[in-house]
Amino acid sequence: MRGTTLAASLVALLAIPAAQAAELTVGAVQITQFKGAQLDQPVDKLIWRGGIGMVSQIDTFGGLSGIAFTGADQHVAFVSDRGNFISGQLIYDDAARLLGFIGATIEPIQNSKGAPLPRQYSRDAEAIAVATHAGKPVAVRVGFEHLTRVADFALTNDIPGGAAREVTIPDFLSNTRTNESLEAVCVAPDTSPIAGSTLLLTEGVIDGDGQHVAWLLGQNDKGALSYHSDSDTNPSDCAFLPNGDLLVLERGISFLSFTMTLRRVKAADVRPGNLMTGEVLLQASGGDIDNMEQVGVHTAPNGETRIVLGSDNNFNDWERNLLLEFTLPEDQH
C-alpha cells in the first residue's frame, strides 16, 4: 500500500463508503466506586465520575485496545486486537453518569483492497485516533503491532470502515514485528504547538537511554522523541487534552494483579528530540482496574471534559471490558 501524509489521506478517504456493519447488543453495569472514592470525590489528582462494565453474548465483542470519539453525542469507536471496528454511542443518565453503550456494530477492519485482514498476525489493532478536516472528524488513524503499521480509514455516519490507506512510518518501526511495538497513536489538536502531527508511542522499543521510543509524523514537526514510564509499567495508549497537553496511559502487572498509571505531559514538551516525562495524575491496581489499554478525551452531555480509561479483556472470562470516567479539577483544565 502507498504511504501518504495526513492531509492527503483525509481528502482521499472522504469518498470511500463504509461497508455494512453487523449489529450487536452490549449490556452494561454501572460502577460507582473507585479506590474507595464515591462519585464526584477526588481520586489522586482527578475527580471520579463513574463508569461501566460491558458484556455481550457475541463472542467477537472484546479485546478492546483503543478508543476514539468519532462524532457528536458521544459516538465512539474501538479497535479490537482481533481486527475489528466496534462502534456505537455512549449514553448517560440524568446526572451525566455513564450508563451504557448502545447502537453497537462490529465490522472487520479491511486491507488496502477492501478485504478483511487475512491473518491474525495482521489483525492486531492496538490504537485508534480521530483525524479532522475543516474541523470535522472524517477519518480514523489506526496503529497495529505484530505486522507493525499505521493506516487511515474513512468515517461514514461516525462509523469507521472502508479500505485501508497506509501511512508511511519509519523503517525501524515497521521492521519491529512483535506484540510490544506500536502501542499508542494520537493526533495533536489545533491548540497544540504540533497541531495536526501524529504521535506514535511504543511499548517495548527502548532506546540507548532506557526510554520508550516515540516518533512524530507531521509536516513541520517530524522526528524522534522518547517517553519515560514507571519501571513496572509500559505505555498502552495516549490522547490529547483540549489545551494540547498529552495524556499517556501506562499498564503493567505486579503480584499477579494489573497496575496502571496515567500521566500528563505538558504540550510544550511534545516535540522532536525531547524526552517526555509527565506528571502522575492517577495510579491504581487490583480489583478497581483491569488490563487498561485505552484512554480518550471527550465532552460529556453536561459540557464537562471527561477522561475515559478502558480495559481490554483479551477475550478471557476472568478479565473485564471497563470504561472509567474522570475529570480534572477546575483549576487544572
N, C-alpha and C positions, 0 to 999 in steps of 0.2 A: 504493500500500500504506500501511497505517496505521502511524504511529510508535508505539513503546511503550518502557516502561522495561525494564531488565534483568530485574527480578523478575517482572513481569507476563508478559514474553515466555517465561521459563523455564516458568512454570506452564502456559501455553497449549501450549508445544511438547511437553510430556510425553505428550500424547495423539496426536501425529502420527506415524504409522508411516513408516519409511524405504522408499523404492522399491527394487525389485530391482536389485542392482548386478551388473555383468559381471565375471568373474574375469580376471586376467591374471598372467603369470609374469614375475618380475623376477629377473634374475641379479645377482650381486654379487661384487666382488673386494675383498679386504681391503687396507687401506692401513696401513703400519706406520711410516712416517717422515713427519715434518713439520718443515720448516725445519731439516733436518739432525738433528733430535732423534729418538731411538729411543723406543719405547713406555715410558711411565712417567717420561720425562725432562721437566724444565721447558722450557717454551716461553714466553718473555716472563714474564707473571705467572700462567700457567696450567700445568697438567700434561697432557701429551699422552697420550690413552688409545686412539688408533687410530680407524679409520674404514673406510668402504666407498665404492666407486664402483658405481652402479647402472645397469643396462641392461635393455632389454626389446625384443622383436621387435614389440611392439604400438606402432604409431606415435602413439597417443594418450597414451602414457606420456612425461612430460617437462614442461617448463615449470613446475617445482615452485616456487611462490612463497611458500609459508608452511607451517609445520609446527605441529601441536598433538598433545599426548599425551592420548588420549581415554578411556583406561581402564587397568586394571591390566595387568601383564605386558607393558609396552612397546607397547601398542596405540597406533597413531599414525594421523593423517590429514593429508594435504597438500591444498592447493588449487593448481589449475593455472591459468595465465593463458589457457587456452582454455575455462575454465568447467567444470571437473570437480573432484569429490572423488576422491582416491586414498587408499584406506585399507588397513591391514594391520597386521602385527606385526613389530617389530624383534627379531631373535634374536641370541644371544650364544654364544660358545664357553665352554669350561670356565674360562677365565681372565678372563671378563667382558669380552671384546673383541667389538665389534660385528662380526657375521658375515654377516647377510643381512636381507632383507625378504620375508616370506612371507605367504601368505593374502591376497594383494593383490586388491583390487577397484577398479573405476572406475565412477563414476556421474555423470551430468550434474547440475550444480547447477540447481535449479529456481527459477522465479519464484514470486510470491505465489499464482498459480493452479495451481501444481503441474506446470507445463510446463517443459521445458528452456529456458534463456535463449535468446532468438530470434536475437540478432546478436552478432558478436564485440565490438562496442562495449560490450555489456552483460556480457560474459563474463569480463572481465579481473580475476579474483580475485587479490589480492596479499597478503592476510594472513588468518590464522585463529587464534583463541584459544578456549580452553575456558571455559565458564561452568558453575558448580556450583549445586546445590540440595540442601540438607540434607547438604552435604559430599560429594556425588557428582557426577561430570560428567554433565550432562543435555543440553547444547546446545553448539554452537559459534557464535561470533560472527565473521563474515567481512567483510573490507573489500575494496571494489572501487575501481579507478581507471577513467579514461575516463568512464563513467557512474558518477560517484563516489557511493557509498552504503555503508551498513552494514546487514547483515541477520543474523538468527539462524536456525539450523537445528537440528532435533532430533537427538539421538543415540539410535540403537537398536542394541544389541549392539556398542557402541563405534564404530559407523559413522554419520557424519553424512548427513542427507538430508531429504527432505520439502520441503514448500512453504516458501518464504522468508517471514520475518516482519520487515519493515523496521523499523529503529531510527532514530529522529529524530536528525539531526545538524545542526550549524549551517548556515545557508543559504550562507555564504561558501564552505563546503567542498563542499556538493552542487553549487554553481554552478561549481566549478573542474573543467572537463571536459577533462582532459589525462591523459597517462600519467605525470605526475610529481606527482599529487595525493596521495591517501591511500595510504601505503605500509606502515604498521605499525599493528597493533591488538593490545593486550594488556589482560587483566583482572587487577586487583590482587588478591593473595591476602589471606586473613584477617589475616596478620601485618603488612600494610601500613597506614600511617596513613590511606590512602584505600581501605581494603578494599572490594572489590566494584565500584569505579569502573573504567570503561574508558578507557584512554589511546589517543587517536588521534594518530598522528605522521605528518607529511607529508614528502615527498621534496623537492619543488620549490616549495612555497608558502612564501615568505620574507617576514618582517615588516620593518618600517622600520629595525630594527637589524641586519638581515642574518642573522637566525636562522630556523631552521625552525619553522614554526607548528605547535603541538600543541593538543589540546583534551581536557579531561576530561569524561566523561559519568558522572554519579553523582547520588545524592540529595542528599548533603551536600557533596561535592567535585565541583564543576562549574565549568567556565570555561576561559579561555585560559591557556596557558603556552607556553614555547618551548624549543628544544633547539639546542645549539651542536655542530656537527660539524667534522671536519677540513676544510680548504679544498678538498681534491680528492676528498672522499667525501661521500655523502649517506646518510641513514638508509634502511635497507631492511627491517628487522624489529625487534621488541622482545619481551622476555619478562621475567617477574619471577622472581627467586630466592626460595627458601623463606623467607628472612628479610625479604622485602619490598623489597630493593634491585632496581633496574631494570637490565637489560642492553639495550643498543642496538647492533645490528649496522649498520655503515656499509660501503658498497661504492663503488668508483669505477674509473676507467680511467686508467692512466698509461703512456706509451710503448707503446701497443697491448697492454698487459697489465692484467689485473684487479688491483685492490688491495682490501684490506678492513681495517677497524678494529673492534674490539669494546670498548665502554666500559661501565663500571659506574657508575650514578648512585645515590647514597645514597637510601634510602627517604624520608627526611625532605625531600629536595629535589624530590620529585614531588608538586607541589601547585599549585593555581591561582595565576597571577601570577608564577611563578618561571621563571628561566632555568636549565635543566638543563645542567650541564657535568660530564661523567663522567670518571672515572679510566680511562686506557687499560690494558686487560688483555692485548690481543693485536693485533698488526699483521702482515700478510703480503701478498705479491704474487707474481706469476709462476706457475710450474707447481704450487706447493703448493696453490693455490686455484683457483676459477673464478668464475663470476658469483654471488657469495654473497648470497642473499636470505632465508635462514631462520635463525632462532635459536630453540631450545627448551630447556627445562629438565625433567629427569625423574630418576627413581631407577633406577639400573642394577640388574641381578639380584643384585649383591653388596651392595646397600644404599647405594652411593655416589651422591651427587648429581652428575649429569653435565650439561654444557652441550653441546648439539648445534648445529653450524653446517652449513647445507645450501646447495647451489647450484642454480640454475635454468639448464638447458641451452638454453633458448629454442628447443627442437626443432631445434637445429643439430648436425651431426655433429662439429664441432670444439669443442663445449662439453660439459661433463660434469655428471651428477647425482651430486654428492658429499654424503656425510654424514660429518662430522668431529667426534670427541668429545674433550672436555677436562673436567678438574675443577679446582676451586680448591685451592690448598694448604690443609692442615688449619686453619691459623690465620687463614684468610681467609673461612671459611664464615659 
